[in-house]
């Protein structure tokens, strides 16, 4: 069985691994069909991902097909096509007991702290599978990204009186913007990469290129006022620090991306404006159920984001190129079959 293994920063190798055993109680054997590549994978390749444990099989955005199920599994059946929630929580810590499994104290994440999906077959707990119920593989592989955005928006709860600014027009920023415009009065999207801004504008979003006096630029696009809700989806240290200056009085700032090191801000303005700061990590099963419902009814559609395709054998060469210039690709997907469903 072939797998793409990241043995250390800058070292992605295609290796033969033993075949997976038959599924045990509560387990499911799946064939991996699609794997999304995102900023987490780029940072893992560069050695700047906060939680990666080497060596690791990358791949946490997954669409799979069920091959066999273990005893007592009723959630899915052979032949089902599913999205895979890659966050494995303990169910017992204080966060889990409070319904915050996304920030479990002992959380494991496929493709980060546990082997992920850049391989032909894998065993998974049945509880991690969300049946697609007729959705295409291209839709299922994007559920994880959409879930990240959905959860972040649920953290800030923008309403019809809010102007929202999203910093970063990558897939997570796009996911945040899509979720936010379901409830917010106005959603703005800003990024330093013109190509990304152009894509976002083509998708119907109010997007602009950042540069120069950032505060003035934001005011220009927000009718002279600062936004009441700001999401930083860039994961960029400088952007996260500047984001504090962009939140209007009484507003909310949400860090969706994360970075290594210390993020600083000017306390007097932060305090005087009574800004609320949120971190947003992963997503919950509730978020995923709501995302899947929105994808089914057509109110969320991210399939147009996929503008680069790879295969399991070619991703070893593709990932270094993608990681070196992530702004040139909106969404990359590794296609592992089946051939009759390839776009």
HUHUJO-V352753 format. One record per pair of residues at least 24 apart in sequence whose C-alpha atoms are under 10 Angstrom apart, sorted by sequence separation. I is the first residue (numbers start at 0). J is the second residue. D is the distance in whole Angstrom. If there is no record, write none. Layout:
# HUHUJO-V352753
I_J_D, I_J_D
This chain:
# HUHUJO-V352753
34_58_6, 35_59_7, 36_60_7, 59_83_8, 60_84_8, 61_85_8, 84_108_9, 85_109_5, 86_110_10, 147_171_7, 148_172_7, 150_174_10, 151_175_7, 152_176_9, 155_179_9, 157_181_9, 158_182_5, 159_183_5, 160_184_6, 161_185_7, 162_186_6, 163_187_6, 164_188_6, 165_189_6, 166_190_6, 167_191_8, 168_192_8, 180_204_9, 224_248_10, 226_250_7, 227_251_6, 228_252_6, 229_253_6, 230_254_6, 231_255_6, 232_256_5, 233_257_8, 234_258_6, 235_259_9, 236_260_8, 239_263_9, 240_264_6, 244_268_8, 248_272_4, 249_273_5, 250_274_5, 251_275_5, 252_276_5, 253_277_5, 254_278_5, 255_279_5, 256_280_8, 304_328_9, 305_329_7, 306_330_6, 307_331_5, 308_332_5, 309_333_5, 310_334_5, 311_335_7, 33_58_10, 34_59_7, 35_60_5, 36_61_10, 59_84_8, 60_85_7, 84_109_9, 85_110_8, 86_111_10, 145_170_8, 146_171_9, 147_172_9, 148_173_8, 149_174_7, 150_175_9, 152_177_10, 153_178_9, 157_182_6, 158_183_5, 159_184_5, 160_185_9, 161_186_9, 162_187_8, 163_188_8, 164_189_7, 165_190_9, 166_191_9, 167_192_9, 168_193_10, 170_195_10, 173_198_10, 177_202_10, 225_250_9, 226_251_9, 227_252_8, 228_253_8, 229_254_9, 230_255_7, 231_256_6, 232_257_8, 233_258_9, 234_259_9, 236_261_9, 237_262_9, 239_264_9, 240_265_9, 243_268_9, 244_269_8, 247_272_7, 248_273_7, 249_274_5, 250_275_6, 251_276_6, 252_277_6, 253_278_6, 254_279_6, 255_280_7, 304_329_6, 305_330_5, 306_331_6, 307_332_6, 308_333_6, 309_334_6, 310_335_6, 34_60_5, 35_61_7, 59_85_6, 83_109_10, 85_111_9, 86_112_10, 87_113_9, 144_170_7, 145_171_7, 148_174_5, 149_175_6, 152_178_7, 153_179_9, 156_182_8, 157_183_5, 158_184_7, 159_185_8, 168_194_10, 169_195_7, 173_199_7, 177_203_10, 226_252_10, 230_256_9, 231_257_9, 236_262_7, 237_263_10, 243_269_7, 246_272_8, 247_273_9, 248_274_7, 249_275_7, 250_276_9, 251_277_7, 252_278_9, 253_279_7, 254_280_9, 255_281_9, 303_329_9, 304_330_5, 305_331_6, 306_332_8, 307_333_9, 308_334_7, 309_335_9, 310_336_9, 33_60_8, 34_61_5, 35_62_9, 58_85_9, 59_86_9, 86_113_10, 144_171_6, 145_172_10, 147_174_7, 148_175_4, 149_176_9, 151_178_9, 152_179_6, 156_183_9, 157_184_8, 158_185_10, 168_195_6, 169_196_9, 172_199_10, 177_204_9, 189_216_10, 214_241_9, 218_245_9, 236_263_9, 247_274_8, 248_275_10, 303_330_9, 304_331_8, 305_332_7, 33_61_6, 34_62_7, 85_113_9, 143_171_10, 144_172_9, 145_173_9, 146_174_8, 147_175_8, 148_176_8, 149_177_8, 150_178_9, 151_179_9, 152_180_10, 157_185_10, 167_195_9, 168_196_7, 176_204_8, 189_217_9, 213_241_9, 214_242_9, 217_245_7, 246_274_7, 302_330_9, 304_332_10, 32_61_8, 33_62_5, 34_63_9, 141_170_9, 144_173_9, 145_174_5, 146_175_9, 148_177_8, 149_178_6, 152_181_10, 167_196_9, 168_197_10, 169_198_10, 173_202_9, 176_205_10, 188_217_10, 213_242_10, 246_275_10, 301_330_10, 31_61_7, 32_62_6, 33_63_7, 85_115_8, 144_174_7, 145_175_8, 148_178_6, 149_179_8, 152_182_10, 168_198_9, 169_199_9, 187_217_9, 214_244_7, 215_245_9, 31_62_6, 32_63_5, 33_64_10, 85_116_10, 143_174_10, 144_175_9, 147_178_10, 148_179_8, 152_183_10, 168_199_7, 173_204_9, 213_244_9, 214_245_6, 243_274_8, 9_41_10, 30_62_9, 31_63_5, 32_64_7, 142_174_10, 145_177_9, 146_178_9, 188_220_10, 213_245_8, 214_246_10, 11_44_8, 29_62_10, 30_63_6, 31_64_7, 83_116_10, 141_174_10, 145_178_8, 187_220_8, 243_276_9, 8_42_9, 9_43_9, 10_44_7, 29_63_6, 30_64_5, 31_65_9, 187_221_8, 308_342_10, 5_40_10, 8_43_7, 9_44_5, 10_45_9, 28_63_10, 29_64_5, 30_65_6, 186_221_9, 7_43_8, 8_44_5, 9_45_6, 10_46_10, 28_64_9, 29_65_4, 30_66_7, 185_221_8, 7_44_7, 8_45_5, 9_46_7, 27_64_10, 28_65_6, 29_66_5, 30_67_10, 87_124_9, 5_43_8, 6_44_9, 7_45_9, 8_46_5, 27_65_7, 28_66_6, 29_67_7, 85_123_10, 168_206_8, 5_44_7, 7_46_7, 8_47_8, 27_66_8, 28_67_5, 29_68_9, 87_126_9, 168_207_10, 187_226_9, 8_48_10, 27_67_6, 28_68_6, 83_123_9, 87_127_8, 166_206_10, 168_208_10, 186_226_9, 26_67_9, 27_68_4, 28_69_8, 83_124_10, 86_127_8, 164_205_10, 165_206_9, 185_226_9, 188_229_10, 26_68_6, 27_69_6, 83_125_9, 84_126_9, 85_127_7, 164_206_10, 167_209_10, 186_228_9, 187_229_9, 188_230_10, 189_231_10, 190_232_10, 11_54_9, 13_56_10, 25_68_8, 26_69_5, 27_70_9, 83_126_9, 84_127_5, 85_128_9, 166_209_9, 186_229_10, 190_233_9, 7_51_10, 10_54_10, 11_55_9, 12_56_10, 22_66_10, 24_68_8, 25_69_6, 26_70_8, 83_127_6, 84_128_6, 189_233_10, 7_52_9, 8_53_8, 11_56_9, 22_67_7, 23_68_8, 24_69_5, 25_70_6, 26_71_9, 27_72_8, 82_127_8, 83_128_5, 84_129_7, 183_228_9, 5_51_10, 6_52_9, 7_53_6, 8_54_10, 11_57_9, 21_67_8, 22_68_6, 23_69_5, 24_70_5, 25_71_6, 26_72_7, 81_127_9, 82_128_6, 83_129_6, 228_274_10, 5_52_9, 6_53_6, 7_54_6, 21_68_8, 22_69_5, 23_70_7, 24_71_6, 25_72_5, 27_74_10, 81_128_6, 82_129_5, 83_130_9, 227_274_9, 228_275_9, 229_276_10, 230_277_9, 231_278_10, 232_279_10, 5_53_7, 6_54_4, 7_55_8, 21_69_8, 22_70_8, 23_71_9, 24_72_7, 25_73_9, 27_75_8, 29_77_9, 30_78_10, 32_80_9, 61_109_10, 80_128_9, 81_129_5, 82_130_7, 190_238_10, 230_278_10, 4_53_9, 5_54_6, 6_55_6, 23_72_10, 25_74_10, 27_76_9, 28_77_9, 29_78_9, 31_80_10, 32_81_10, 33_82_10, 59_108_8, 60_109_9, 76_125_10, 79_128_10, 80_129_8, 81_130_4, 82_131_7, 101_150_10, 179_228_10, 230_279_10, 4_54_7, 5_55_5, 6_56_9, 27_77_9, 29_79_9, 30_80_10, 31_81_10, 58_108_10, 59_109_5, 60_110_9, 75_125_7, 79_129_10, 80_130_6, 81_131_5, 4_55_6, 5_56_6, 29_80_9, 58_109_7, 59_110_5, 74_125_7, 75_126_9, 79_130_7, 80_131_6, 81_132_8, 3_55_9, 4_56_4, 5_57_7, 29_81_9, 57_109_8, 58_110_5, 59_111_8, 72_124_9, 73_125_9, 74_126_7, 79_131_8, 80_132_8, 81_133_10, 82_134_10, 3_56_6, 4_57_7, 56_109_8, 57_110_4, 58_111_8, 63_116_9, 72_125_7, 73_126_10, 74_127_10, 75_128_8, 79_132_8, 80_133_8, 81_134_9, 164_217_8, 2_56_7, 3_57_7, 4_58_10, 55_109_9, 56_110_6, 57_111_7, 59_113_10, 61_115_9, 62_116_9, 66_120_9, 68_122_10, 71_125_10, 72_126_9, 74_128_8, 75_129_8, 76_130_9, 79_133_9, 80_134_8, 81_135_9, 82_136_8, 176_230_9, 2_57_9, 3_58_9, 55_110_6, 56_111_8, 57_112_10, 58_113_10, 59_114_9, 60_115_9, 61_116_7, 65_120_10, 66_121_10, 67_122_10, 68_123_10, 69_124_10, 74_129_8, 75_130_7, 80_135_8, 81_136_8, 175_230_8, 55_111_7, 56_112_9, 57_113_9, 58_114_8, 59_115_6, 60_116_8, 61_117_9, 63_119_10, 64_120_10, 65_121_10, 68_124_10, 69_125_9, 74_130_8, 80_136_7, 82_138_9, 83_139_8, 164_220_10, 175_231_10, 50_107_10, 51_108_9, 54_111_10, 55_112_7, 56_113_8, 57_114_7, 58_115_5, 59_116_6, 60_117_10, 63_120_9, 65_122_10, 68_125_8, 82_139_5, 83_140_8, 164_221_9, 175_232_8, 50_108_9, 52_110_9, 53_111_8, 54_112_9, 55_113_7, 56_114_5, 57_115_5, 58_116_5, 59_117_9, 63_121_9, 65_123_10, 81_139_7, 82_140_6, 84_142_9, 85_143_8, 163_221_9, 172_230_8, 174_232_10, 51_110_8, 52_111_6, 53_112_8, 54_113_9, 55_114_5, 56_115_5, 57_116_6, 58_117_5, 80_139_8, 81_140_9, 82_141_8, 83_142_9, 84_143_7, 162_221_7, 172_231_8, 173_232_9, 51_111_5, 52_112_5, 53_113_10, 54_114_9, 55_115_7, 56_116_7, 57_117_6, 58_118_9, 65_125_10, 82_142_7, 83_143_8, 162_222_10, 171_231_10, 172_232_5, 50_111_7, 51_112_6, 52_113_8, 53_114_10, 56_117_6, 57_118_9, 82_143_8, 164_225_9, 165_226_10, 171_232_6, 172_233_7, 49_111_9, 50_112_7, 51_113_9, 52_114_10, 55_117_10, 56_118_8, 84_146_10, 162_224_9, 163_225_9, 164_226_6, 170_232_9, 171_233_8, 48_111_9, 65_128_9, 162_225_8, 163_226_6, 164_227_8, 165_228_9, 166_229_8, 167_230_9, 168_231_10, 169_232_8, 162_226_5, 163_227_6, 164_228_6, 165_229_6, 166_230_6, 167_231_7, 168_232_8, 169_233_8, 63_128_9, 65_130_10, 161_226_7, 162_227_6, 163_228_5, 164_229_5, 165_230_5, 166_231_5, 167_232_5, 168_233_8, 62_128_9, 63_129_10, 64_130_10, 161_227_6, 162_228_6, 163_229_6, 164_230_6, 165_231_6, 166_232_6, 167_233_5, 43_110_10, 61_128_10, 62_129_10, 63_130_10, 64_131_10, 160_227_9, 161_228_7, 162_229_9, 163_230_8, 164_231_8, 165_232_7, 166_233_6, 167_234_8, 43_111_8, 62_130_10, 63_131_10, 165_233_9, 166_234_9, 167_235_9, 62_131_9, 166_235_10, 40_110_8, 157_227_9, 158_228_10, 39_110_9, 40_111_9, 157_228_7, 167_238_9, 39_111_8, 64_136_9, 156_228_9, 157_229_10, 166_238_8, 62_135_9, 63_136_8, 155_228_7, 166_239_9, 62_136_6, 155_229_9, 61_136_9, 62_137_8, 155_230_9, 61_137_10, 62_138_8, 63_139_9, 152_228_10, 166_242_8, 62_139_5, 63_140_8, 165_242_10, 61_139_7, 62_140_5, 152_230_9, 164_242_10, 60_139_9, 61_140_5, 62_141_8, 151_230_8, 60_140_6, 61_141_8, 62_142_9, 175_255_9, 34_115_9, 35_116_9, 36_117_10, 59_140_9, 60_141_7, 61_142_9, 62_143_10, 151_232_10, 164_245_9, 34_116_7, 35_117_9, 60_142_8, 61_143_8, 148_230_10, 164_246_9, 33_116_9, 34_117_7, 60_143_6, 163_246_10, 172_255_9, 32_116_9, 33_117_9, 34_118_9, 59_143_8, 60_144_7, 148_232_9, 171_255_8, 172_256_9, 31_116_7, 32_117_10, 59_144_10, 162_247_10, 171_256_8, 30_116_9, 31_117_8, 32_118_9, 31_118_7, 32_119_8, 163_250_10, 30_118_9, 31_119_6, 32_120_9, 162_250_10, 163_251_10, 164_252_10, 165_253_9, 166_254_10, 30_119_6, 31_120_6, 161_250_9, 163_252_10, 166_255_10, 167_256_9, 29_119_9, 30_120_5, 31_121_7, 165_255_10, 29_120_6, 30_121_7, 28_120_7, 29_121_6, 30_122_9, 28_121_6, 29_122_6, 27_121_8, 28_122_5, 29_123_8, 157_251_9, 27_122_6, 28_123_7, 155_250_10, 156_251_9, 26_122_7, 27_123_5, 28_124_9, 155_251_7, 26_123_6, 27_124_6, 28_125_9, 154_251_10, 155_252_8, 25_123_9, 26_124_5, 27_125_6, 155_253_7, 22_121_10, 23_122_9, 25_124_6, 26_125_5, 27_126_9, 154_253_8, 202_301_10, 19_119_10, 22_122_7, 23_123_10, 24_124_9, 25_125_6, 26_126_8, 27_127_10, 18_119_9, 19_120_7, 20_121_9, 21_122_8, 22_123_8, 23_124_9, 24_125_9, 25_126_8, 26_127_10, 27_128_9, 152_253_9, 202_303_9, 16_118_9, 18_120_8, 19_121_6, 20_122_8, 22_124_9, 34_136_10, 35_137_10, 151_253_7, 202_304_9, 15_118_10, 16_119_10, 18_121_9, 19_122_7, 22_125_10, 33_136_7, 34_137_10, 151_254_8, 152_255_10, 13_117_10, 14_118_9, 32_136_7, 33_137_7, 36_140_10, 151_255_6, 5_110_10, 13_118_9, 32_137_10, 33_138_10, 34_139_10, 35_140_6, 150_255_9, 198_303_10, 199_304_10, 4_110_10, 33_139_9, 34_140_6, 35_141_7, 198_304_9, 33_140_6, 34_141_9, 35_142_10, 37_144_9, 148_255_8, 32_140_9, 33_141_10, 35_143_9, 147_255_8, 5_114_10, 35_144_9, 147_256_10, 4_114_9, 4_115_9, 2_114_10, 3_115_9, 178_290_9, 2_115_9, 3_116_9, 4_117_8, 2_116_8, 3_117_6, 4_118_9, 2_117_6, 3_118_6, 178_293_10, 1_117_9, 2_118_4, 3_119_10, 1_118_6, 2_119_7, 181_298_9, 0_118_7, 1_119_6, 2_120_9, 181_299_10, 0_119_6, 1_120_9, 0_120_7, 155_275_9, 178_298_9, 0_121_10, 155_276_9, 177_298_9, 178_299_8, 155_277_8, 177_299_7, 154_277_7, 155_278_10, 177_300_9, 154_278_8, 155_279_9, 177_301_9, 154_279_7, 174_299_9, 151_277_9, 153_279_9, 154_280_10, 174_300_10, 151_278_8, 152_279_9, 174_301_8, 151_279_5, 173_301_9, 150_279_7, 151_280_8, 153_282_10, 150_280_8, 151_281_9, 199_329_10, 38_169_9, 148_279_9, 150_281_7, 151_282_8, 170_301_9, 173_304_9, 195_326_7, 198_329_8, 37_169_9, 38_170_9, 147_279_8, 148_280_10, 149_281_10, 150_282_5, 194_326_7, 195_327_8, 37_170_8, 38_171_9, 147_280_7, 148_281_9, 149_282_8, 150_283_7, 153_286_9, 193_326_9, 194_327_7, 195_328_8, 37_171_9, 147_281_6, 148_282_9, 149_283_10, 170_304_8, 192_326_7, 193_327_10, 194_328_9, 195_329_7, 146_281_8, 147_282_6, 150_285_9, 151_286_10, 169_304_10, 170_305_10, 191_326_9, 192_327_9, 194_329_9, 146_282_6, 147_283_9, 150_286_6, 190_326_10, 144_281_9, 145_282_9, 146_283_8, 149_286_6, 150_287_9, 143_281_9, 144_282_10, 146_284_9, 148_286_9, 149_287_8, 143_282_8, 146_285_10, 147_286_8, 150_289_10, 146_286_6, 147_287_9, 149_289_9, 150_290_10, 145_286_9, 146_287_6, 149_290_7, 145_287_8, 146_288_9, 148_290_10, 143_286_10, 146_289_9, 147_290_10, 142_286_10, 143_287_8, 146_290_6, 142_287_7, 145_290_7, 146_291_9, 142_288_10, 145_291_9, 143_290_9, 142_290_7, 142_291_7, 145_294_9, 139_291_8, 142_294_9, 138_291_9, 141_294_10, 145_299_8, 129_284_9, 139_294_9, 145_300_9, 138_294_8, 145_301_8, 169_325_9, 173_329_9, 127_284_9, 134_291_9, 138_295_9, 142_299_10, 144_301_9, 169_326_8, 126_284_10, 129_287_8, 142_300_10, 168_326_9, 169_327_10, 170_328_10, 129_288_8, 132_291_10, 141_300_9, 142_301_9, 169_328_9, 170_329_6, 131_291_8, 134_294_8, 141_301_7, 169_329_6, 170_330_7, 130_291_9, 134_295_7, 138_299_10, 140_301_10, 141_302_8, 168_329_9, 169_330_8, 170_331_10, 129_291_9, 133_295_9, 138_300_8, 140_302_9, 132_295_9, 138_301_7, 139_302_10, 141_304_9, 131_295_9, 137_301_9, 138_302_6, 141_305_9, 137_302_6, 136_302_10, 137_303_10, 135_302_10, 137_305_9, 108_281_10, 102_279_9, 101_279_9, 102_280_7, 101_280_6, 102_281_8, 101_281_6, 102_282_9, 100_281_9, 101_282_5, 102_283_9, 100_282_8, 101_283_6, 99_282_9, 100_283_7, 101_284_9, 99_283_7, 100_284_9, 98_283_9, 98_284_10, 98_285_10, 141_330_9, 141_332_9, 119_311_8, 140_332_8, 117_310_10, 118_311_7, 140_333_10, 117_311_7, 38_233_9, 39_234_10, 86_281_8, 137_332_9, 38_234_9, 85_281_9, 86_282_8, 84_281_10, 85_282_10, 86_283_9, 117_314_9, 137_334_10, 84_282_9, 86_284_10, 136_334_10, 84_283_9, 84_284_8, 136_336_10, 136_337_10, 84_287_8, 137_340_9, 83_287_10, 136_340_8, 137_341_9, 82_287_9, 135_340_9, 136_341_9, 137_342_9, 49_257_8, 48_257_9, 49_258_7, 82_291_9, 48_258_8, 49_259_6, 47_258_8, 48_259_8, 49_260_10, 47_259_8, 42_258_10, 117_333_8, 119_335_7, 39_256_10, 117_334_10, 118_335_9, 119_336_10, 38_256_9, 39_257_10, 117_335_9, 35_305_9, 36_307_10, 61_332_10, 36_308_10, 60_332_9, 61_333_10, 62_334_10, 63_335_10, 35_308_9, 36_309_10, 62_335_10, 63_336_10, 64_337_10, 34_308_10, 35_309_10, 44_318_8, 45_319_9, 34_309_9, 44_319_8, 58_333_9, 33_309_10, 34_310_9, 33_310_9, 34_311_9, 41_318_7, 45_322_7, 33_311_10, 36_314_10, 40_318_8, 41_319_8, 44_322_7, 45_323_9, 41_320_10, 43_322_9, 44_323_10, 41_321_8, 42_322_8, 40_321_10, 41_322_5, 36_318_8, 40_322_8, 41_323_8, 38_321_10, 41_324_10, 37_321_10, 38_322_8, 41_325_8, 36_321_9, 37_322_9, 36_322_10, 38_325_8, 37_325_9, 37_328_10, 37_329_9, 38_330_10, 37_330_7, 36_330_7, 37_331_7, 35_330_7, 36_331_5, 37_332_9, 35_331_6, 36_332_6, 34_331_9, 35_332_4, 36_333_7, 13_311_8, 34_332_6, 35_333_6, 13_312_7, 33_332_7, 34_333_5, 35_334_9, 12_312_10, 13_313_9, 33_333_6, 34_334_7, 13_314_9, 32_333_8, 33_334_5, 34_335_8, 12_314_9, 13_315_7, 31_333_10, 32_334_6, 33_335_6, 11_314_9, 12_315_6, 31_334_9, 32_335_5, 33_336_7, 11_315_6, 12_316_9, 31_335_7, 32_336_5, 33_337_9, 10_315_9, 11_316_9, 30_335_9, 31_336_8, 32_337_7, 30_336_9, 31_337_10, 32_338_10, 11_318_8, 30_337_10, 3_311_7, 11_319_8, 32_340_10, 2_311_8, 3_312_8, 9_318_10, 10_319_9, 1_311_8, 2_312_9, 3_313_10, 5_315_9, 9_319_7, 1_312_9, 3_314_8, 4_315_9, 3_315_7, 9_322_10
